[in-house]
Structure formats: C-alpha cells, structure tokens
Amino acid sequence: MTKNQADDADRFAAGRARIAVVLACFMLFTQAGSWGAEDVPAGGTHGVHIVALIIWSTMVLAFLVLGGGLFLNARTRAFVNDESTLDHCRQAATIGFLTAIVMGSAVYLATLFEPVSAQTAIRLIMTFTIVMALLRFGMLERRALADG
C-alpha cells in the first residue's frame, strides 16, 4: 500500500468514527421527532415512517457489518477493516444485543402497567439498539485513532 493510500485509509477511518456518532444522533432525533406516528392506521405519513425505519436500520446494519467501506476498493477496505475494527464491530453488536434485551424487558414490564402496541415496542427496541451499537462503535474507533 502506498503512502497516499495509507493516508486515505486513515482519513476514512477518522471519518467513519465521526459518521457513526452522527448517524446515532440522527437516528435518535428522527425517531423522537416522529413519535406517535406508529399508532395511526397504515398509509400516508405512517407508511413513510415505517419505510424510513426499515431503510435506516438496513443501512446502519450494513455500516456496522461492513465497517462502512462498501465503496472502497478491496485493498483499501482490507487495510481499513483491520482486526481492531472488526473487534469494534463485534463489540458494537454485543452492546446492541444487550440493549435489545434490556429494552425488550423494559417494554415487557411497561405492559404490566400500560398497554404498549407492538409497533411502539418494536420501534423502541430497534431505535435504542441501533443508537447504542453506533455510539459504541464510534467511541471505540475514536479511542483507537487517538491512541495511534
């Protein structure tokens, strides 16, 4: 790998760490901004919210699984997605899984006191799972870049 390619890879890795945090914030704010839309009949803006959540979730999953390097050439992608990045992806997935379990338990407990629709429960679990996984990945990547 040339010096120029290594510099490009370093810039990409730094950008990827920032993007993970920005995506987490964007996900949280967009979902909070459309709260309550899931309890109306299908169609109209409700359909838009459902499609947006599915698209966001798919994009974030691809980002975490592929390390954000989908459009890089194979050699640069291999350099950028080193062992530490793959470990960060695994740790982010672990945090996401734990968040899903905690949120599922919290929603279940909430139903003992107040009815919660399936759509609301799914949306809560998905939103917080994605946000926590992205934040963990971004934090680990930033820490690794700071350590050199």
C-alpha positions as CSV (number, residue, x, y, z in Angstrom):
1,M,0.0,0.0,0.0
2,T,1.4,3.4,-1.0
3,K,1.7,6.3,1.4
4,N,-1.1,8.1,-0.3
5,Q,-3.4,5.1,0.1
6,A,-2.5,4.8,3.7
7,D,-3.3,8.4,4.3
8,D,-6.7,8.0,2.5
9,A,-7.4,5.0,4.7
10,D,-6.5,6.9,7.9
11,R,-8.8,9.8,6.8
12,F,-11.6,7.3,6.0
13,A,-11.2,5.7,9.5
14,A,-11.4,9.0,11.2
15,G,-14.5,10.0,9.2
16,R,-16.1,6.6,9.9
17,A,-15.8,7.2,13.6
18,R,-17.4,10.6,13.3
19,I,-20.1,9.3,11.0
20,A,-21.1,6.5,13.4
21,V,-21.8,9.1,16.2
22,V,-23.6,11.4,13.8
23,L,-25.8,8.5,12.5
24,A,-26.7,7.6,16.1
25,C,-27.8,11.1,16.9
26,F,-29.7,11.4,13.6
27,M,-31.4,8.1,14.2
28,L,-32.4,9.1,17.8
29,F,-33.7,12.6,16.8
30,T,-35.6,11.4,13.7
31,Q,-37.3,8.7,15.6
32,A,-38.1,11.0,18.5
33,G,-39.4,13.6,16.1
34,S,-41.9,11.2,14.6
35,W,-43.0,9.6,17.8
36,G,-46.7,8.7,18.0
37,A,-47.0,8.2,14.2
38,E,-46.9,4.4,14.7
39,D,-50.3,4.3,16.4
40,V,-52.3,5.6,13.3
41,P,-53.7,3.4,10.6
42,A,-51.3,2.4,7.8
43,G,-50.9,4.7,4.8
44,G,-49.8,8.3,4.4
45,T,-47.1,9.5,6.7
46,H,-47.3,6.3,8.7
47,G,-46.1,4.4,5.7
48,V,-43.2,6.8,5.3
49,H,-42.2,6.3,8.9
50,I,-42.2,2.5,8.6
51,V,-40.2,2.6,5.4
52,A,-37.7,5.1,6.8
53,L,-37.2,3.0,9.9
54,I,-36.6,-0.1,7.8
55,I,-34.2,1.7,5.4
56,W,-32.3,3.3,8.3
57,S,-32.0,0.0,10.1
58,T,-30.7,-1.8,7.0
59,M,-28.2,1.0,6.2
60,V,-26.9,1.0,9.8
61,L,-26.6,-2.8,9.8
62,A,-24.6,-2.7,6.6
63,F,-22.4,0.1,8.0
64,L,-21.7,-1.9,11.1
65,V,-21.2,-5.3,9.4
66,L,-19.1,-3.9,6.5
67,G,-17.2,-1.3,8.6
68,G,-18.5,1.4,6.3
69,G,-16.2,0.6,3.5
70,L,-18.7,-0.6,0.9
71,F,-17.5,1.7,-1.8
72,L,-13.7,1.4,-1.2
73,N,-11.5,-0.8,-3.4
74,A,-10.8,-4.2,-2.0
75,R,-7.2,-3.4,-0.9
76,T,-8.1,-0.2,0.9
77,R,-11.1,-1.9,2.5
78,A,-8.9,-4.7,3.8
79,F,-6.5,-2.2,5.2
80,V,-9.2,0.0,6.9
81,N,-11.1,-3.0,8.3
82,D,-8.3,-4.5,10.3
83,E,-8.6,-6.7,13.3
84,S,-9.3,-3.9,15.7
85,T,-12.1,-2.5,13.5
86,L,-13.6,-6.0,13.2
87,D,-13.4,-6.3,17.0
88,H,-15.1,-2.9,17.4
89,C,-17.9,-4.1,15.1
90,R,-18.3,-7.2,17.3
91,Q,-18.3,-5.2,20.5
92,A,-20.9,-2.8,19.0
93,A,-23.1,-5.8,18.0
94,T,-22.7,-7.1,21.6
95,I,-23.9,-3.8,23.0
96,G,-26.7,-3.7,20.5
97,F,-27.8,-7.2,21.6
98,L,-27.7,-6.3,25.3
99,T,-29.6,-3.1,24.6
100,A,-32.3,-5.1,22.8
101,I,-32.6,-7.5,25.7
102,V,-32.8,-4.6,28.2
103,M,-35.3,-2.7,26.1
104,G,-37.4,-5.8,25.5
105,S,-37.5,-6.4,29.2
106,A,-38.4,-2.7,29.9
107,V,-41.2,-2.8,27.4
108,Y,-42.5,-6.0,28.8
109,L,-42.5,-4.5,32.3
110,A,-44.2,-1.4,31.0
111,T,-47.1,-3.5,29.6
112,L,-47.9,-4.6,33.1
113,F,-49.0,-1.0,33.8
114,E,-49.9,0.4,30.4
115,P,-50.8,-1.2,27.1
116,V,-48.0,-0.9,24.5
117,S,-48.6,-1.6,20.9
118,A,-46.4,-4.0,19.0
119,Q,-45.3,-1.2,16.7
120,T,-44.3,1.0,19.6
121,A,-42.4,-1.8,21.3
122,I,-40.5,-2.7,18.1
123,R,-39.7,0.9,17.3
124,L,-38.3,1.5,20.8
125,I,-36.2,-1.7,20.8
126,M,-34.8,-1.0,17.3
127,T,-34.1,2.6,17.9
128,F,-32.2,2.2,21.1
129,T,-30.4,-0.9,19.8
130,I,-29.1,0.9,16.8
131,V,-28.2,4.0,18.6
132,M,-26.2,2.2,21.3
133,A,-24.4,0.0,18.7
134,L,-23.4,3.0,16.7
135,L,-22.3,5.0,19.7
136,R,-20.2,2.1,20.9
137,F,-18.6,1.6,17.5
138,G,-17.8,5.3,17.1
139,M,-16.4,5.5,20.6
140,L,-14.1,2.5,20.1
141,E,-12.9,3.8,16.7
142,R,-12.2,7.3,18.1
143,R,-10.3,5.8,21.0
144,A,-8.2,3.6,18.7
145,L,-7.4,6.6,16.4
146,A,-6.4,8.7,19.4
147,D,-4.1,6.0,20.7
148,G,-2.4,5.9,17.4
